[in-house]
Amino acid sequence: MRAAGFDDGRQPSRRRRAGPALVHGHNLHLKRDKSRMRLGDLRPEWWSAGALVSARLGERYAFVATALGTIRHQGVGTPPSDTVEGLLYALPEDRYVVDPDRLAATFGHAGPVPRVSPWFGYFPLDPAHLAATDGILFVKDVPRTQAPRPASPTYE
């Protein structure tokens, strides 16, 4: 996603009138707050595309975070019950769209603790940022999938 071109007024007028857009990306790229991560001893932080677009669009920007229960083939097992993912994992269905305010109310004053992922490719939800999230899409278990084979070329 190129945040600067998303709603900067330089796009053709037909694009500005096109209406809402759904953008898929990593939570760290789309959330409203400053993004942070760990890289060994380093702790880089940046204003993500979501933060920039949110500042520009205000209430017209909505952020739905993705949370995952397990990614067993990557070493991400069942989440601890005192985490956001752990509470959602205990529910009976495989997938949910969740209101973060209602979810936060279920934790009470103690609040959830941050989950730590053993795999560098999954950044669990930070419970401190639930208030800046408009929704959570939760998937209980992510199965291993086989990459599709490239199609054989066809000649006409």
BAKOL-771896 format. One line per field, with one value per residue: residue in three letters; residue number from 1; x, y, z of N, C-alpha, C in turn. Coordinates in nm, 3 decimals. Example, Ala and Ser with C-alpha at 12.3 -4.5 7.8 and 13.67 -1.06 7.14 Angstrom:
residues 2
balum = [ALA/SER];
mivex = [1/2];
npx = [1.319/1.285];
npy = [-0.569/-0.225];
npz = [0.780/0.708];
capx = [1.230/1.367];
capy = [-0.450/-0.106];
capz = [0.780/0.714];
cpx = [1.320/1.290];
cpy = [-0.330/0.003];
cpz = [0.780/0.787];
***
This chain:
residues 156
balum = [MET/ARG/ALA/ALA/GLY/PHE/ASP/ASP/GLY/ARG/GLN/PRO/SER/ARG/ARG/ARG/ARG/ALA/GLY/PRO/ALA/LEU/VAL/HIS/GLY/HIS/ASN/LEU/HIS/LEU/LYS/ARG/ASP/LYS/SER/ARG/MET/ARG/LEU/GLY/ASP/LEU/ARG/PRO/GLU/TRP/TRP/SER/ALA/GLY/ALA/LEU/VAL/SER/ALA/ARG/LEU/GLY/GLU/ARG/TYR/ALA/PHE/VAL/ALA/THR/ALA/LEU/GLY/THR/ILE/ARG/HIS/GLN/GLY/VAL/GLY/THR/PRO/PRO/SER/ASP/THR/VAL/GLU/GLY/LEU/LEU/TYR/ALA/LEU/PRO/GLU/ASP/ARG/TYR/VAL/VAL/ASP/PRO/ASP/ARG/LEU/ALA/ALA/THR/PHE/GLY/HIS/ALA/GLY/PRO/VAL/PRO/ARG/VAL/SER/PRO/TRP/PHE/GLY/TYR/PHE/PRO/LEU/ASP/PRO/ALA/HIS/LEU/ALA/ALA/THR/ASP/GLY/ILE/LEU/PHE/VAL/LYS/ASP/VAL/PRO/ARG/THR/GLN/ALA/PRO/ARG/PRO/ALA/SER/PRO/THR/TYR/GLU];
mivex = [1/2/3/4/5/6/7/8/9/10/11/12/13/14/15/16/17/18/19/20/21/22/23/24/25/26/27/28/29/30/31/32/33/34/35/36/37/38/39/40/41/42/43/44/45/46/47/48/49/50/51/52/53/54/55/56/57/58/59/60/61/62/63/64/65/66/67/68/69/70/71/72/73/74/75/76/77/78/79/80/81/82/83/84/85/86/87/88/89/90/91/92/93/94/95/96/97/98/99/100/101/102/103/104/105/106/107/108/109/110/111/112/113/114/115/116/117/118/119/120/121/122/123/124/125/126/127/128/129/130/131/132/133/134/135/136/137/138/139/140/141/142/143/144/145/146/147/148/149/150/151/152/153/154/155/156];
npx = [0.084/0.060/0.072/0.082/-0.040/-0.298/-0.510/-0.445/-0.521/-0.400/-0.470/-0.660/-0.984/-1.194/-1.100/-1.091/-1.360/-1.434/-1.506/-1.511/-1.218/-1.075/-0.798/-0.544/-0.307/-0.023/-0.085/0.091/0.147/-0.092/-0.220/-0.332/-0.166/0.178/0.413/0.603/0.877/1.072/1.405/1.635/1.859/1.772/1.512/1.318/1.099/0.815/0.602/0.335/0.178/-0.096/-0.124/-0.057/-0.253/-0.481/-0.450/-0.493/-0.751/-0.914/-1.211/-1.303/-1.135/-1.092/-0.976/-0.925/-0.796/-0.596/-0.596/-0.446/-0.485/-0.338/-0.040/0.075/0.262/0.463/0.555/0.396/0.201/-0.093/-0.247/-0.172/-0.419/-0.462/-0.423/-0.520/-0.557/-0.576/-0.816/-1.000/-0.941/-1.047/-1.315/-1.593/-1.614/-1.440/-1.370/-1.399/-1.541/-1.474/-1.581/-1.366/-1.404/-1.606/-1.473/-1.255/-1.394/-1.454/-1.223/-1.197/-1.054/-0.792/-0.698/-0.573/-0.263/0.032/0.093/0.358/0.526/0.684/0.768/0.908/0.748/0.491/0.321/0.176/-0.139/-0.120/-0.237/-0.254/-0.325/-0.587/-0.798/-0.765/-0.846/-1.081/-1.206/-1.163/-1.040/-1.049/-0.880/-0.883/-0.708/-0.433/-0.381/-0.120/-0.041/-0.011/0.183/0.041/0.094/0.272/0.093/0.104/0.253/0.044/-0.008/-0.122];
npy = [-0.117/0.217/0.473/0.752/0.798/0.726/0.896/1.157/1.365/1.394/1.199/1.091/1.241/1.053/0.842/0.945/0.961/0.703/0.566/0.361/0.165/-0.156/-0.258/-0.489/-0.595/-0.632/-0.618/-0.441/-0.259/-0.135/-0.038/0.227/0.339/0.414/0.195/-0.079/-0.305/-0.598/-0.664/-0.859/-0.700/-0.456/-0.207/-0.104/0.163/0.315/0.533/0.396/0.308/0.291/0.460/0.705/0.733/0.723/0.959/1.140/1.074/1.056/0.978/0.837/0.631/0.292/0.025/-0.311/-0.560/-0.858/-1.165/-1.463/-1.804/-2.072/-2.162/-2.412/-2.547/-2.365/-2.352/-2.211/-2.250/-2.337/-2.051/-1.877/-1.861/-1.610/-1.416/-1.205/-1.360/-1.609/-1.600/-1.579/-1.815/-2.005/-2.005/-2.168/-2.173/-2.165/-1.926/-1.574/-1.244/-0.976/-0.737/-0.510/-0.353/-0.483/-0.721/-0.637/-0.569/-0.818/-0.898/-0.745/-0.548/-0.637/-0.697/-0.830/-1.008/-0.943/-1.156/-1.374/-1.461/-1.749/-1.756/-1.560/-1.460/-1.405/-1.159/-1.114/-0.970/-0.660/-0.600/-0.344/-0.181/-0.224/-0.040/0.132/-0.007/-0.112/-0.352/-0.709/-0.973/-1.304/-1.610/-1.941/-2.174/-2.200/-2.375/-2.576/-2.505/-2.604/-2.454/-2.325/-2.483/-2.339/-2.248/-2.428/-2.295/-2.169/-2.176/-1.984];
npz = [0.000/-0.084/0.107/0.075/-0.170/-0.128/-0.048/-0.135/-0.296/-0.541/-0.711/-0.997/-1.041/-1.061/-0.910/-0.652/-0.595/-0.577/-0.345/-0.045/0.039/0.070/0.233/0.259/0.486/0.707/1.059/1.193/0.995/0.940/1.167/1.392/1.584/1.681/1.541/1.665/1.704/1.782/1.708/1.766/1.970/1.897/1.884/1.677/1.574/1.414/1.224/1.089/0.770/0.822/1.045/0.928/0.724/0.881/1.030/0.829/0.724/0.947/1.120/0.906/0.857/0.921/1.120/1.118/1.298/1.268/1.436/1.549/1.649/1.661/1.485/1.411/1.245/1.237/1.487/1.664/1.922/2.120/2.250/2.560/2.819/2.935/2.747/2.467/2.234/2.357/2.505/2.294/2.162/2.326/2.269/2.100/1.813/1.489/1.366/1.408/1.411/1.601/1.843/1.976/2.208/2.353/2.395/2.554/2.785/2.891/3.014/3.241/3.509/3.529/3.272/2.958/2.909/2.716/2.439/2.351/2.063/1.934/1.677/1.426/1.224/1.311/1.477/1.770/1.887/2.053/2.363/2.468/2.262/2.191/2.218/2.005/1.791/1.551/1.509/1.539/1.358/1.404/1.371/1.450/1.410/1.199/0.917/0.767/0.439/0.100/-0.141/-0.438/-0.752/-1.024/-1.315/-1.619/-1.910/-2.168/-2.513/-2.780];
capx = [0.000/0.131/-0.015/0.078/-0.131/-0.428/-0.611/-0.367/-0.573/-0.331/-0.528/-0.768/-1.108/-1.274/-1.050/-1.130/-1.502/-1.459/-1.563/-1.423/-1.124/-1.029/-0.654/-0.495/-0.166/0.009/-0.134/0.188/0.145/-0.223/-0.276/-0.329/-0.060/0.315/0.450/0.730/0.907/1.203/1.499/1.749/1.871/1.715/1.369/1.277/0.960/0.785/0.462/0.297/0.083/-0.226/-0.120/-0.057/-0.383/-0.577/-0.437/-0.550/-0.894/-0.988/-1.309/-1.331/-1.042/-1.124/-0.871/-0.964/-0.674/-0.604/-0.535/-0.441/-0.468/-0.217/0.026/0.156/0.375/0.566/0.589/0.307/0.103/-0.212/-0.213/-0.207/-0.558/-0.469/-0.394/-0.635/-0.573/-0.616/-0.960/-1.072/-0.916/-1.135/-1.451/-1.615/-1.607/-1.307/-1.346/-1.484/-1.516/-1.496/-1.579/-1.261/-1.453/-1.674/-1.369/-1.182/-1.480/-1.450/-1.101/-1.206/-0.947/-0.659/-0.661/-0.493/-0.119/0.079/0.138/0.489/0.528/0.816/0.800/0.926/0.649/0.363/0.324/0.045/-0.200/-0.077/-0.362/-0.254/-0.375/-0.724/-0.887/-0.746/-0.882/-1.225/-1.253/-1.060/-1.072/-0.975/-0.878/-0.837/-0.593/-0.388/-0.322/-0.013/-0.094/0.088/0.178/-0.009/0.194/0.248/0.025/0.187/0.221/-0.040/0.025/-0.234];
capy = [0.000/0.344/0.560/0.889/0.806/0.672/1.002/1.279/1.467/1.394/1.094/1.140/1.263/0.931/0.759/1.004/0.936/0.559/0.516/0.290/0.065/-0.255/-0.278/-0.599/-0.583/-0.675/-0.528/-0.335/-0.161/-0.072/0.015/0.373/0.378/0.395/0.053/-0.115/-0.448/-0.640/-0.727/-0.881/-0.594/-0.334/-0.185/0.001/0.210/0.397/0.565/0.308/0.359/0.306/0.581/0.821/0.743/0.756/1.102/1.214/1.046/1.066/0.873/0.760/0.519/0.183/-0.076/-0.443/-0.637/-1.003/-1.240/-1.606/-1.894/-2.152/-2.183/-2.522/-2.579/-2.264/-2.355/-2.125/-2.340/-2.283/-1.929/-1.875/-1.816/-1.471/-1.327/-1.180/-1.479/-1.720/-1.588/-1.610/-1.955/-2.087/-2.004/-2.293/-2.166/-2.152/-1.791/-1.471/-1.102/-0.939/-0.597/-0.503/-0.295/-0.590/-0.816/-0.577/-0.574/-0.952/-0.913/-0.671/-0.451/-0.695/-0.687/-0.940/-0.988/-0.961/-1.289/-1.378/-1.563/-1.805/-1.746/-1.420/-1.421/-1.370/-1.059/-1.118/-0.841/-0.594/-0.559/-0.201/-0.110/-0.264/0.077/0.198/-0.107/-0.111/-0.489/-0.813/-1.094/-1.412/-1.743/-2.030/-2.255/-2.179/-2.501/-2.570/-2.516/-2.625/-2.347/-2.373/-2.497/-2.247/-2.307/-2.450/-2.193/-2.211/-2.100/-1.972];
capz = [0.000/-0.088/0.188/0.024/-0.283/-0.092/-0.047/-0.128/-0.385/-0.670/-0.793/-1.083/-0.966/-1.055/-0.800/-0.525/-0.575/-0.586/-0.222/0.048/-0.012/0.167/0.217/0.341/0.521/0.843/1.165/1.223/0.888/0.925/1.292/1.408/1.677/1.636/1.536/1.727/1.697/1.832/1.616/1.854/2.069/1.843/1.903/1.584/1.579/1.299/1.199/0.979/0.671/0.889/1.128/0.839/0.659/0.987/1.060/0.715/0.705/1.072/1.146/0.784/0.854/1.014/1.127/1.170/1.320/1.256/1.546/1.519/1.763/1.642/1.356/1.463/1.157/1.260/1.629/1.743/1.981/2.184/2.325/2.702/2.840/2.981/2.634/2.377/2.151/2.443/2.533/2.170/2.129/2.411/2.215/2.026/1.666/1.431/1.318/1.467/1.399/1.740/1.885/2.077/2.334/2.426/2.436/2.665/2.903/2.949/3.093/3.366/3.539/3.512/3.132/2.906/2.901/2.579/2.399/2.287/1.958/1.911/1.535/1.386/1.125/1.371/1.583/1.838/1.918/2.176/2.429/2.496/2.144/2.157/2.210/1.875/1.691/1.526/1.508/1.535/1.283/1.470/1.310/1.558/1.372/1.062/0.870/0.669/0.304/-0.004/-0.240/-0.567/-0.858/-1.134/-1.430/-1.738/-2.010/-2.281/-2.633/-2.872];
cpx = [0.089/0.045/-0.026/-0.021/-0.272/-0.538/-0.540/-0.412/-0.506/-0.385/-0.634/-0.899/-1.194/-1.227/-1.092/-1.276/-1.534/-1.518/-1.462/-1.331/-1.088/-0.883/-0.612/-0.346/-0.145/-0.042/-0.039/0.188/0.015/-0.278/-0.254/-0.210/0.078/0.347/0.588/0.751/1.044/1.282/1.628/1.750/1.809/1.565/1.323/1.130/0.940/0.636/0.423/0.204/-0.054/-0.232/-0.127/-0.194/-0.490/-0.571/-0.502/-0.703/-0.978/-1.083/-1.348/-1.236/-1.083/-1.013/-0.925/-0.836/-0.700/-0.533/-0.547/-0.423/-0.339/-0.169/0.127/0.277/0.487/0.603/0.504/0.193/-0.016/-0.175/-0.250/-0.345/-0.569/-0.427/-0.521/-0.663/-0.621/-0.764/-1.041/-1.056/-1.009/-1.279/-1.469/-1.596/-1.462/-1.270/-1.446/-1.444/-1.563/-1.492/-1.474/-1.306/-1.523/-1.574/-1.293/-1.262/-1.478/-1.327/-1.107/-1.087/-0.808/-0.610/-0.578/-0.345/-0.077/0.125/0.275/0.488/0.670/0.861/0.803/0.819/0.512/0.384/0.188/-0.009/-0.144/-0.203/-0.368/-0.313/-0.519/-0.817/-0.877/-0.778/-1.034/-1.286/-1.136/-1.114/-0.985/-0.992/-0.810/-0.710/-0.559/-0.321/-0.204/-0.078/0.020/0.072/0.126/0.104/0.166/0.182/0.123/0.153/0.133/-0.006/-0.096/-0.184];
cpy = [0.123/0.447/0.700/0.902/0.763/0.776/1.137/1.388/1.470/1.286/1.154/1.147/1.138/0.841/0.816/0.978/0.788/0.501/0.439/0.190/-0.030/-0.283/-0.390/-0.580/-0.632/-0.572/-0.412/-0.227/-0.080/-0.010/0.166/0.421/0.361/0.245/0.033/-0.264/-0.473/-0.705/-0.748/-0.776/-0.462/-0.328/-0.075/0.039/0.306/0.429/0.490/0.377/0.382/0.432/0.706/0.841/0.779/0.904/1.186/1.197/1.059/0.950/0.793/0.640/0.416/0.079/-0.202/-0.526/-0.786/-1.065/-1.389/-1.686/-1.972/-2.147/-2.295/-2.555/-2.475/-2.256/-2.266/-2.213/-2.266/-2.161/-1.941/-1.811/-1.671/-1.371/-1.304/-1.305/-1.599/-1.717/-1.625/-1.757/-2.048/-2.092/-2.123/-2.287/-2.145/-2.010/-1.695/-1.333/-1.045/-0.787/-0.585/-0.443/-0.401/-0.694/-0.763/-0.583/-0.712/-0.976/-0.841/-0.578/-0.507/-0.680/-0.806/-0.906/-1.005/-1.104/-1.276/-1.492/-1.616/-1.792/-1.600/-1.371/-1.388/-1.274/-1.060/-0.977/-0.788/-0.545/-0.410/-0.121/-0.147/-0.144/0.148/0.102/-0.110/-0.250/-0.584/-0.930/-1.204/-1.542/-1.835/-2.107/-2.231/-2.308/-2.476/-2.586/-2.538/-2.513/-2.401/-2.383/-2.394/-2.318/-2.325/-2.344/-2.250/-2.119/-2.098/-1.948];
cpz = [0.000/-0.018/0.129/-0.091/-0.251/-0.096/-0.046/-0.224/-0.521/-0.762/-0.885/-1.005/-0.958/-0.942/-0.666/-0.495/-0.567/-0.458/-0.140/-0.024/0.102/0.135/0.311/0.365/0.663/0.943/1.191/1.116/0.884/1.053/1.304/1.492/1.614/1.643/1.596/1.709/1.757/1.721/1.694/1.962/2.023/1.868/1.808/1.604/1.463/1.296/1.073/0.881/0.735/0.974/1.040/0.773/0.762/1.023/0.951/0.707/0.831/1.091/1.022/0.771/0.959/1.006/1.193/1.177/1.299/1.376/1.513/1.647/1.749/1.498/1.386/1.377/1.165/1.408/1.717/1.793/2.041/2.269/2.472/2.722/2.884/2.874/2.553/2.295/2.232/2.476/2.410/2.133/2.208/2.361/2.120/1.874/1.619/1.391/1.382/1.415/1.532/1.759/1.997/2.210/2.418/2.476/2.557/2.794/2.969/3.034/3.227/3.384/3.514/3.368/3.088/2.909/2.755/2.554/2.332/2.187/1.941/1.765/1.494/1.290/1.181/1.487/1.649/1.863/2.050/2.246/2.461/2.380/2.107/2.139/2.075/1.759/1.676/1.526/1.507/1.456/1.342/1.395/1.411/1.523/1.225/1.015/0.776/0.532/0.207/-0.106/-0.372/-0.668/-0.966/-1.250/-1.544/-1.841/-2.120/-2.398/-2.725/-3.012];
***
